């Protein structure tokens, strides 16, 4: 299989490459790695990699990817939630306009030569908005309360429609909040969920900008990448017309996150968390769903982490 990964140098992209190199998923005959920076690719995949450096907003970069006629395109590239909220134009340019333009180019190739790739889109649980039940079923309506969530919902609808018309064979994976993210904090409104675990584990202070009672839906980077690797092996015809799936995850309050940190690293780590409420961040994340049944995704073989302690341990041992 020839696969293209858009956003290949990012956290999830790198974890996908690690799992593919470890033998998970299908045999990869060629990898097309596209990102704004050079993508580190280890052997044996390195010898089968075509690298494209550029953004999804650049027609030349998209053309370079599609020139390889990948069998499957994994679309991870996006502006994160906090930045999409503060920079309205940038969010729509990258998170919607670029996807639409790429799908239109695929439609042109479909008309001229019948090209119809699998298309795996990284969506988000931000497509949903309150009021929420305690657990959201697969039939819960889309009503995002942020620009980021709106952009992801629009992209999901594009994937559904272009699949219905036969231009792609698409699927949208609604990711939980990824935790614990390695490295430094990014501009995502959700970054504190990782900060309050990652920083204390490294002996550093972390700021908690929300109340400990806030409940949210989580997945480790390893599980998130595993969703995409699993999708590479799926026959999408098993699905109905709605190609968007809420991924399985772990529902936990911030307080339960902190309890998991204490179980793994002790009270000293917890003492490094300083509470400082940020009304802007709290206003964004309280509009995100607390938990899902994820029945459709689970029936298709997508797997979650065991619990939040498992998520913390995976970060410690990565």
Buried (B, 14 or more C-beta within 10 A) or exposed (E): BBBBBBBBBBBBBBBBBBBBBEEBBEEBEBBBBBBBEEBEBEEEBBEBBBBBBBBBBBEEBBEBBBEBBBBBBBBBBBBBBBBBBBBEEEBBBBBBBBBEBBBEBBBEBBEEEEBBBBBBBBBBBBBBBEEBEEBBEBEBEBBBBBBBBBBBBBBBBBBBBBBEEEBBBBBBBBBBBBBBBEEEBBBBBBBBBBBBBBBBBEEEEBBBBBEBEBBBBBBBBBBBBBBBBBBBEBEBEEBEEEBBBBBBBBBBBBEBBBBBBBEBBEEEBBEBBEEEEBEEBBEBBBBBBBBBBBBBBBEBEBBBBEBBBBBBBBBEEE
